[in-house]
């Protein structure tokens, strides 16, 4: 789950995430066929939403408007079943935890 302003974004273990108002009303859905079994989401300072597909071994980016911006990292980029993500605004990076791994993947974001 991630929060941006008064919007809560939750993954739904399918092909994306759902953006909700605080009263539970669906604002929009973030969907992409490259995502399989979505389990984690985070938001950068500029409002970019990152959604991780556990079974697809990737991270897909969405703009504030819900438009898909493409893959940040695919399975060839070293992700193995991502299960958690956190955006670190101080270091401008995303930290990704992988299933059954003692290693973290740190994705440095360029401005």
N, CA, C and O atoms as a GROMACS GRO file, in nm:
protein
  444
    1UNK      N    1   0.084  -0.117   0.000
    1UNK     CA    2   0.000   0.000   0.000
    1UNK      C    3   0.090   0.124   0.000
    1UNK      O    4   0.196   0.126   0.062
    2UNK      N    5   0.045   0.226  -0.070
    2UNK     CA    6   0.115   0.355  -0.072
    2UNK      C    7   0.010   0.466  -0.065
    2UNK      O    8  -0.104   0.448  -0.105
    3UNK      N    9   0.051   0.580  -0.014
    3UNK     CA   10  -0.039   0.694  -0.001
    3UNK      C   11   0.025   0.814  -0.068
    3UNK      O   12   0.143   0.843  -0.049
    4UNK      N   13  -0.055   0.884  -0.148
    4UNK     CA   14  -0.012   1.010  -0.208
    4UNK      C   15  -0.128   1.108  -0.194
    4UNK      O   16  -0.235   1.088  -0.252
    5UNK      N   17  -0.106   1.212  -0.116
    5UNK     CA   18  -0.214   1.306  -0.087
    5UNK      C   19  -0.327   1.236  -0.016
    5UNK      O   20  -0.306   1.174   0.088
    6UNK      N   21  -0.448   1.246  -0.070
    6UNK     CA   22  -0.562   1.177  -0.010
    6UNK      C   23  -0.598   1.050  -0.085
    6UNK      O   24  -0.710   0.998  -0.072
    7UNK      N   25  -0.503   0.999  -0.165
    7UNK     CA   26  -0.525   0.877  -0.242
    7UNK      C   27  -0.445   0.762  -0.182
    7UNK      O   28  -0.327   0.775  -0.151
    8UNK      N   29  -0.512   0.648  -0.167
    8UNK     CA   30  -0.447   0.526  -0.120
    8UNK      C   31  -0.436   0.432  -0.240
    8UNK      O   32  -0.534   0.411  -0.312
    9UNK      N   33  -0.318   0.376  -0.262
    9UNK     CA   34  -0.295   0.286  -0.374
    9UNK      C   35  -0.264   0.148  -0.318
    9UNK      O   36  -0.174   0.132  -0.237
   10UNK      N   37  -0.340   0.048  -0.362
   10UNK     CA   38  -0.320  -0.089  -0.315
   10UNK      C   39  -0.303  -0.183  -0.434
   10UNK      O   40  -0.370  -0.168  -0.536
   11UNK      N   41  -0.213  -0.280  -0.418
   11UNK     CA   42  -0.200  -0.383  -0.520
   11UNK      C   43  -0.308  -0.487  -0.497
   11UNK      O   44  -0.362  -0.500  -0.387
   12UNK      N   45  -0.339  -0.561  -0.604
   12UNK     CA   46  -0.450  -0.656  -0.593
   12UNK      C   47  -0.416  -0.797  -0.640
   12UNK      O   48  -0.505  -0.875  -0.675
   13UNK      N   49  -0.289  -0.829  -0.641
   13UNK     CA   50  -0.240  -0.962  -0.679
   13UNK      C   51  -0.285  -1.004  -0.819
   13UNK      O   52  -0.301  -1.123  -0.846
   14UNK      N   53  -0.306  -0.905  -0.907
   14UNK     CA   54  -0.339  -0.939  -1.045
   14UNK      C   55  -0.239  -0.870  -1.137
   14UNK      O   56  -0.120  -0.901  -1.134
   15UNK      N   57  -0.287  -0.776  -1.220
   15UNK     CA   58  -0.200  -0.709  -1.316
   15UNK      C   59  -0.187  -0.560  -1.288
   15UNK      O   60  -0.168  -0.481  -1.381
   16UNK      N   61  -0.196  -0.521  -1.162
   16UNK     CA   62  -0.182  -0.379  -1.132
   16UNK      C   63  -0.222  -0.342  -0.992
   16UNK      O   64  -0.206  -0.419  -0.897
   17UNK      N   65  -0.274  -0.220  -0.980
   17UNK     CA   66  -0.311  -0.164  -0.851
   17UNK      C   67  -0.438  -0.080  -0.867
   17UNK      O   68  -0.479  -0.046  -0.978
   18UNK      N   69  -0.499  -0.048  -0.753
   18UNK     CA   70  -0.621   0.032  -0.751
   18UNK      C   71  -0.596   0.157  -0.667
   18UNK      O   72  -0.540   0.148  -0.558
   19UNK      N   73  -0.638   0.273  -0.718
   19UNK     CA   74  -0.628   0.399  -0.646
   19UNK      C   75  -0.764   0.430  -0.584
   19UNK      O   76  -0.865   0.432  -0.654
   20UNK      N   77  -0.765   0.454  -0.454
   20UNK     CA   78  -0.889   0.476  -0.380
   20UNK      C   79  -0.888   0.609  -0.308
   20UNK      O   80  -0.783   0.657  -0.265
   21UNK      N   81  -1.006   0.669  -0.294
   21UNK     CA   82  -1.023   0.786  -0.206
   21UNK      C   83  -1.029   0.732  -0.063
   21UNK      O   84  -1.042   0.612  -0.042
   22UNK      N   85  -1.019   0.822   0.034
   22UNK     CA   86  -1.022   0.780   0.174
   22UNK      C   87  -1.154   0.713   0.213
   22UNK      O   88  -1.159   0.640   0.312
   23UNK      N   89  -1.262   0.738   0.136
   23UNK     CA   90  -1.390   0.674   0.166
   23UNK      C   91  -1.406   0.538   0.096
   23UNK      O   92  -1.510   0.474   0.108
   24UNK      N   93  -1.302   0.495   0.023
   24UNK     CA   94  -1.306   0.366  -0.044
   24UNK      C   95  -1.351   0.371  -0.189
   24UNK      O   96  -1.353   0.267  -0.256
   25UNK      N   97  -1.387   0.488  -0.239
   25UNK     CA   98  -1.430   0.503  -0.378
   25UNK      C   99  -1.309   0.483  -0.471
   25UNK      O  100  -1.203   0.541  -0.450
   26UNK      N  101  -1.327   0.401  -0.574
   26UNK     CA  102  -1.221   0.378  -0.671
   26UNK      C  103  -1.206   0.502  -0.760
   26UNK      O  104  -1.302   0.547  -0.822
   27UNK      N  105  -1.086   0.554  -0.766
   27UNK     CA  106  -1.054   0.669  -0.852
   27UNK      C  107  -1.012   0.621  -0.989
   27UNK      O  108  -1.061   0.668  -1.092
   28UNK      N  109  -0.918   0.525  -0.991
   28UNK     CA  110  -0.869   0.468  -1.116
   28UNK      C  111  -0.797   0.338  -1.087
   28UNK      O  112  -0.764   0.307  -0.972
   29UNK      N  113  -0.775   0.263  -1.193
   29UNK     CA  114  -0.698   0.140  -1.184
   29UNK      C  115  -0.570   0.158  -1.265
   29UNK      O  116  -0.572   0.220  -1.372
   30UNK      N  117  -0.462   0.104  -1.216
   30UNK     CA  118  -0.334   0.107  -1.286
   30UNK      C  119  -0.308  -0.035  -1.334
   30UNK      O  120  -0.279  -0.123  -1.253
   31UNK      N  121  -0.318  -0.059  -1.463
   31UNK     CA  122  -0.308  -0.194  -1.518
   31UNK      C  123  -0.206  -0.202  -1.631
   31UNK      O  124  -0.191  -0.109  -1.710
   32UNK      N  125  -0.136  -0.316  -1.636
   32UNK     CA  126  -0.044  -0.342  -1.746
   32UNK      C  127  -0.028  -0.493  -1.758
   32UNK      O  128  -0.007  -0.562  -1.659
   33UNK      N  129  -0.038  -0.544  -1.880
   33UNK     CA  130  -0.028  -0.687  -1.905
   33UNK      C  131   0.106  -0.748  -1.872
   33UNK      O  132   0.118  -0.870  -1.861
   34UNK      N  133   0.209  -0.665  -1.857
   34UNK     CA  134   0.341  -0.718  -1.820
   34UNK      C  135   0.349  -0.754  -1.673
   34UNK      O  136   0.442  -0.823  -1.631
   35UNK      N  137   0.252  -0.707  -1.593
   35UNK     CA  138   0.251  -0.736  -1.450
   35UNK      C  139   0.171  -0.863  -1.421
   35UNK      O  140   0.060  -0.881  -1.472
   36UNK      N  141   0.230  -0.950  -1.338
   36UNK     CA  142   0.162  -1.072  -1.296
   36UNK      C  143   0.180  -1.086  -1.145
   36UNK      O  144   0.293  -1.086  -1.096
   37UNK      N  145   0.068  -1.099  -1.073
   37UNK     CA  146   0.070  -1.118  -0.928
   37UNK      C  147   0.133  -0.997  -0.857
   37UNK      O  148   0.236  -1.010  -0.790
   38UNK      N  149   0.071  -0.882  -0.872
   38UNK     CA  150   0.124  -0.760  -0.810
   38UNK      C  151   0.111  -0.766  -0.659
   38UNK      O  152   0.006  -0.801  -0.605
   39UNK      N  153   0.221  -0.732  -0.592
   39UNK     CA  154   0.225  -0.745  -0.446
   39UNK      C  155   0.279  -0.621  -0.374
   39UNK      O  156   0.270  -0.612  -0.252
   40UNK      N  157   0.335  -0.528  -0.448
   40UNK     CA  158   0.395  -0.412  -0.382
   40UNK      C  159   0.384  -0.288  -0.469
   40UNK      O  160   0.384  -0.295  -0.592
   41UNK      N  161   0.374  -0.173  -0.401
   41UNK     CA  162   0.364  -0.045  -0.470
   41UNK      C  163   0.435   0.061  -0.387
   41UNK      O  164   0.435   0.056  -0.264
   42UNK      N  165   0.495   0.158  -0.455
   42UNK     CA  166   0.550   0.275  -0.386
   42UNK      C  167   0.537   0.394  -0.480
   42UNK      O  168   0.514   0.379  -0.599
   43UNK      N  169   0.553   0.515  -0.424
   43UNK     CA  170   0.535   0.639  -0.499
   43UNK      C  171   0.655   0.729  -0.474
   43UNK      O  172   0.697   0.748  -0.360
   44UNK      N  173   0.711   0.784  -0.581
   44UNK     CA  174   0.823   0.878  -0.569
   44UNK      C  175   0.772   1.018  -0.538
   44UNK      O  176   0.651   1.042  -0.541
   45UNK      N  177   0.863   1.108  -0.507
   45UNK     CA  178   0.827   1.246  -0.475
   45UNK      C  179   0.753   1.316  -0.587
   45UNK      O  180   0.669   1.403  -0.561
   46UNK      N  181   0.782   1.281  -0.712
   46UNK     CA  182   0.715   1.348  -0.824
   46UNK      C  183   0.580   1.285  -0.858
   46UNK      O  184   0.514   1.327  -0.953
   47UNK      N  185   0.538   1.183  -0.781
   47UNK     CA  186   0.408   1.121  -0.802
   47UNK      C  187   0.409   0.999  -0.892
   47UNK      O  188   0.304   0.942  -0.919
   48UNK      N  189   0.526   0.959  -0.940
   48UNK     CA  190   0.534   0.838  -1.020
   48UNK      C  191   0.505   0.717  -0.932
   48UNK      O  192   0.560   0.704  -0.822
   49UNK      N  193   0.417   0.630  -0.980
   49UNK     CA  194   0.379   0.510  -0.905
   49UNK      C  195   0.454   0.390  -0.963
   49UNK      O  196   0.456   0.371  -1.085
   50UNK      N  197   0.516   0.312  -0.877
   50UNK     CA  198   0.590   0.193  -0.916
   50UNK      C  199   0.518   0.072  -0.862
   50UNK      O  200   0.489   0.064  -0.742
   51UNK      N  201   0.486  -0.024  -0.949
   51UNK     CA  202   0.414  -0.144  -0.911
   51UNK      C  203   0.500  -0.266  -0.945
   51UNK      O  204   0.551  -0.277  -1.056
   52UNK      N  205   0.516  -0.356  -0.847
   52UNK     CA  206   0.600  -0.475  -0.866
   52UNK      C  207   0.516  -0.598  -0.892
   52UNK      O  208   0.418  -0.624  -0.822
   53UNK      N  209   0.554  -0.673  -0.994
   53UNK     CA  210   0.491  -0.801  -1.024
   53UNK      C  211   0.577  -0.914  -0.969
   53UNK      O  212   0.689  -0.935  -1.014
   54UNK      N  213   0.524  -0.986  -0.872
   54UNK     CA  214   0.598  -1.094  -0.809
   54UNK      C  215   0.627  -1.207  -0.907
   54UNK      O  216   0.741  -1.252  -0.916
   55UNK      N  217   0.527  -1.252  -0.979
   55UNK     CA  218   0.546  -1.363  -1.073
   55UNK      C  219   0.606  -1.320  -1.206
   55UNK      O  220   0.664  -1.403  -1.276
   56UNK      N  221   0.593  -1.193  -1.241
   56UNK     CA  222   0.652  -1.143  -1.366
   56UNK      C  223   0.792  -1.087  -1.345
   56UNK      O  224   0.860  -1.053  -1.442
   57UNK      N  225   0.836  -1.077  -1.219
   57UNK     CA  226   0.973  -1.034  -1.186
   57UNK      C  227   1.007  -0.898  -1.246
   57UNK      O  228   1.113  -0.880  -1.305
   58UNK      N  229   0.915  -0.801  -1.230
   58UNK     CA  230   0.938  -0.670  -1.290
   58UNK      C  231   0.875  -0.558  -1.209
   58UNK      O  232   0.800  -0.582  -1.114
   59UNK      N  233   0.908  -0.436  -1.249
   59UNK     CA  234   0.848  -0.315  -1.190
   59UNK      C  235   0.802  -0.228  -1.307
   59UNK      O  236   0.880  -0.197  -1.398
   60UNK      N  237   0.674  -0.188  -1.302
   60UNK     CA  238   0.617  -0.103  -1.406
   60UNK      C  239   0.583   0.032  -1.344
   60UNK      O  240   0.536   0.038  -1.231
   61UNK      N  241   0.606   0.140  -1.419
   61UNK     CA  242   0.583   0.276  -1.372
   61UNK      C  243   0.455   0.334  -1.432
   61UNK      O  244   0.420   0.306  -1.547
   62UNK      N  245   0.386   0.415  -1.349
   62UNK     CA  246   0.266   0.485  -1.393
   62UNK      C  247   0.277   0.632  -1.353
   62UNK      O  248   0.329   0.663  -1.246
   63UNK      N  249   0.229   0.722  -1.439
   63UNK     CA  250   0.227   0.864  -1.407
   63UNK      C  251   0.112   0.898  -1.313
   63UNK      O  252   0.027   0.813  -1.287
   64UNK      N  253   0.111   1.020  -1.264
   64UNK     CA  254   0.002   1.067  -1.175
   64UNK      C  255  -0.136   1.052  -1.239
   64UNK      O  256  -0.236   1.034  -1.171
   65UNK      N  257  -0.138   1.059  -1.372
   65UNK     CA  258  -0.264   1.049  -1.446
   65UNK      C  259  -0.308   0.905  -1.468
   65UNK      O  260  -0.414   0.880  -1.528
   66UNK      N  261  -0.228   0.808  -1.421
   66UNK     CA  262  -0.260   0.667  -1.437
   66UNK      C  263  -0.206   0.605  -1.564
   66UNK      O  264  -0.221   0.485  -1.585
   67UNK      N  265  -0.143   0.685  -1.648
   67UNK     CA  266  -0.090   0.635  -1.774
   67UNK      C  267   0.038   0.554  -1.749
   67UNK      O  268   0.125   0.596  -1.674
   68UNK      N  269   0.047   0.438  -1.814
   68UNK     CA  270   0.165   0.354  -1.799
   68UNK      C  271   0.285   0.421  -1.866
   68UNK      O  272   0.277   0.465  -1.981
   69UNK      N  273   0.395   0.428  -1.794
   69UNK     CA  274   0.518   0.490  -1.844
   69UNK      C  275   0.620   0.387  -1.890
   69UNK      O  276   0.725   0.422  -1.942
   70UNK      N  277   0.589   0.260  -1.870
   70UNK     CA  278   0.679   0.152  -1.912
   70UNK      C  279   0.742   0.080  -1.794
   70UNK      O  280   0.714   0.108  -1.678
   71UNK      N  281   0.828  -0.015  -1.828
   71UNK     CA  282   0.896  -0.094  -1.726
   71UNK      C  283   1.019  -0.021  -1.676
   71UNK      O  284   1.099   0.030  -1.754
   72UNK      N  285   1.033  -0.017  -1.546
   72UNK     CA  286   1.156   0.035  -1.486
   72UNK      C  287   1.262  -0.074  -1.489
   72UNK      O  288   1.378  -0.048  -1.520
   73UNK      N  289   1.220  -0.195  -1.456
   73UNK     CA  290   1.313  -0.308  -1.451
   73UNK      C  291   1.236  -0.434  -1.487
   73UNK      O  292   1.125  -0.455  -1.438
   74UNK      N  293   1.294  -0.516  -1.572
   74UNK     CA  294   1.229  -0.642  -1.607
   74UNK      C  295   1.305  -0.758  -1.547
   74UNK      O  296   1.405  -0.738  -1.477
   75UNK      N  297   1.259  -0.880  -1.573
   75UNK     CA  298   1.320  -0.997  -1.512
   75UNK      C  299   1.467  -1.013  -1.549
   75UNK      O  300   1.542  -1.073  -1.473
   76UNK      N  301   1.508  -0.962  -1.662
   76UNK     CA  302   1.649  -0.968  -1.700
   76UNK      C  303   1.735  -0.870  -1.623
   76UNK      O  304   1.858  -0.876  -1.628
   77UNK      N  305   1.670  -0.779  -1.549
   77UNK     CA  306   1.742  -0.678  -1.472
   77UNK      C  307   1.780  -0.723  -1.332
   77UNK      O  308   1.835  -0.644  -1.255
   78UNK      N  309   1.753  -0.848  -1.297
   78UNK     CA  310   1.798  -0.901  -1.170
   78UNK      C  311   1.692  -0.917  -1.062
   78UNK      O  312   1.723  -0.961  -0.952
   79UNK      N  313   1.567  -0.884  -1.093
   79UNK     CA  314   1.463  -0.904  -0.992
   79UNK      C  315   1.420  -1.049  -0.990
   79UNK      O  316   1.400  -1.111  -1.095
   80UNK      N  317   1.405  -1.103  -0.871
   80UNK     CA  318   1.357  -1.240  -0.855
   80UNK      C  319   1.246  -1.236  -0.753
   80UNK      O  320   1.270  -1.237  -0.632
   81UNK      N  321   1.123  -1.234  -0.801
   81UNK     CA  322   1.003  -1.235  -0.716
   81UNK      C  323   1.002  -1.121  -0.613
   81UNK      O  324   1.007  -1.146  -0.493
   82UNK      N  325   0.995  -0.996  -0.660
   82UNK     CA  326   0.990  -0.884  -0.567
   82UNK      C  327   0.865  -0.891  -0.479
   82UNK      O  328   0.755  -0.918  -0.528
   83UNK      N  329   0.883  -0.865  -0.349
   83UNK     CA  330   0.770  -0.872  -0.256
   83UNK      C  331   0.747  -0.742  -0.181
   83UNK      O  332   0.640  -0.722  -0.123
   84UNK      N  333   0.846  -0.653  -0.180
   84UNK     CA  334   0.828  -0.526  -0.110
   84UNK      C  335   0.913  -0.419  -0.177
   84UNK      O  336   1.019  -0.446  -0.232
   85UNK      N  337   0.862  -0.294  -0.169
   85UNK     CA  338   0.935  -0.180  -0.225
   85UNK      C  339   0.914  -0.060  -0.135
   85UNK      O  340   0.811  -0.044  -0.070
   86UNK      N  341   1.016   0.024  -0.132
   86UNK     CA  342   1.008   0.148  -0.055
   86UNK      C  343   1.085   0.255  -0.130
   86UNK      O  344   1.197   0.232  -0.175
   87UNK      N  345   1.024   0.373  -0.144
   87UNK     CA  346   1.094   0.485  -0.205
   87UNK      C  347   1.163   0.564  -0.095
   87UNK      O  348   1.099   0.607   0.001
   88UNK      N  349   1.293   0.584  -0.109
   88UNK     CA  350   1.373   0.662  -0.014
   88UNK      C  351   1.397   0.799  -0.076
   88UNK      O  352   1.481   0.815  -0.165
   89UNK      N  353   1.321   0.900  -0.028
   89UNK     CA  354   1.332   1.032  -0.090
   89UNK      C  355   1.464   1.100  -0.059
   89UNK      O  356   1.510   1.182  -0.139
   90UNK      N  357   1.526   1.070   0.052
   90UNK     CA  358   1.656   1.131   0.085
   90UNK      C  359   1.764   1.089  -0.015
   90UNK      O  360   1.847   1.170  -0.056
   91UNK      N  361   1.761   0.963  -0.053
   91UNK     CA  362   1.862   0.910  -0.146
   91UNK      C  363   1.809   0.898  -0.290
   91UNK      O  364   1.884   0.861  -0.380
   92UNK      N  365   1.681   0.931  -0.311
   92UNK     CA  366   1.616   0.921  -0.442
   92UNK      C  367   1.640   0.783  -0.504
   92UNK      O  368   1.694   0.770  -0.614
   93UNK      N  369   1.597   0.682  -0.430
   93UNK     CA  370   1.611   0.545  -0.479
   93UNK      C  371   1.493   0.460  -0.434
   93UNK      O  372   1.417   0.498  -0.344
   94UNK      N  373   1.478   0.347  -0.497
   94UNK     CA  374   1.378   0.249  -0.458
   94UNK      C  375   1.452   0.127  -0.406
   94UNK      O  376   1.543   0.075  -0.472
   95UNK      N  377   1.413   0.082  -0.288
   95UNK     CA  378   1.472  -0.038  -0.229
   95UNK      C  379   1.370  -0.150  -0.247
   95UNK      O  380   1.254  -0.136  -0.210
   96UNK      N  381   1.416  -0.263  -0.304
   96UNK     CA  382   1.327  -0.374  -0.336
   96UNK      C  383   1.373  -0.499  -0.260
   96UNK      O  384   1.490  -0.536  -0.264
   97UNK      N  385   1.278  -0.561  -0.192
   97UNK     CA  386   1.304  -0.690  -0.127
   97UNK      C  387   1.249  -0.802  -0.213
   97UNK      O  388   1.140  -0.791  -0.267
   98UNK      N  389   1.325  -0.910  -0.224
   98UNK     CA  390   1.285  -1.024  -0.305
   98UNK      C  391   1.251  -1.144  -0.217
   98UNK      O  392   1.310  -1.162  -0.110
   99UNK      N  393   1.157  -1.224  -0.262
   99UNK     CA  394   1.112  -1.342  -0.190
   99UNK      C  395   1.227  -1.441  -0.170
   99UNK      O  396   1.302  -1.472  -0.262
  100UNK      N  397   1.239  -1.489  -0.046
  100UNK     CA  398   1.341  -1.588  -0.010
  100UNK      C  399   1.481  -1.545  -0.047
  100UNK      O  400   1.559  -1.625  -0.100
  101UNK      N  401   1.513  -1.420  -0.021
  101UNK     CA  402   1.646  -1.368  -0.050
  101UNK      C  403   1.691  -1.278   0.064
  101UNK      O  404   1.611  -1.205   0.122
  102UNK      N  405   1.817  -1.284   0.094
  102UNK     CA  406   1.875  -1.196   0.195
  102UNK      C  407   1.931  -1.069   0.132
  102UNK      O  408   1.989  -0.986   0.201
  103UNK      N  409   1.912  -1.054   0.002
  103UNK     CA  410   1.966  -0.939  -0.070
  103UNK      C  411   1.856  -0.839  -0.104
  103UNK      O  412   1.742  -0.876  -0.131
  104UNK      N  413   1.893  -0.712  -0.102
  104UNK     CA  414   1.804  -0.605  -0.145
  104UNK      C  415   1.856  -0.550  -0.277
  104UNK      O  416   1.976  -0.546  -0.301
  105UNK      N  417   1.764  -0.509  -0.362
  105UNK     CA  418   1.801  -0.442  -0.487
  105UNK      C  419   1.776  -0.293  -0.465
  105UNK      O  420   1.665  -0.254  -0.427
  106UNK      N  421   1.876  -0.210  -0.490
  106UNK     CA  422   1.862  -0.066  -0.477
  106UNK      C  423   1.867  -0.004  -0.616
  106UNK      O  424   1.966  -0.018  -0.689
  107UNK      N  425   1.759   0.063  -0.652
  107UNK     CA  426   1.748   0.126  -0.783
  107UNK      C  427   1.761   0.276  -0.765
  107UNK      O  428   1.670   0.342  -0.717
  108UNK      N  429   1.876   0.330  -0.804
  108UNK     CA  430   1.897   0.474  -0.794
  108UNK      C  431   1.825   0.543  -0.908
  108UNK      O  432   1.837   0.504  -1.024
  109UNK      N  433   1.749   0.645  -0.873
  109UNK     CA  434   1.670   0.719  -0.971
  109UNK      C  435   1.747   0.846  -1.009
  109UNK      O  436   1.800   0.916  -0.922
  110UNK      N  437   1.751   0.875  -1.138
  110UNK     CA  438   1.815   0.999  -1.180
  110UNK      C  439   1.710   1.106  -1.197
  110UNK      O  440   1.596   1.077  -1.233
  111UNK      N  441   1.747   1.230  -1.173
  111UNK     CA  442   1.652   1.341  -1.184
  111UNK      C  443   1.640   1.387  -1.326
  111UNK      O  444   1.564   1.480  -1.354
   0.00000   0.00000   0.00000
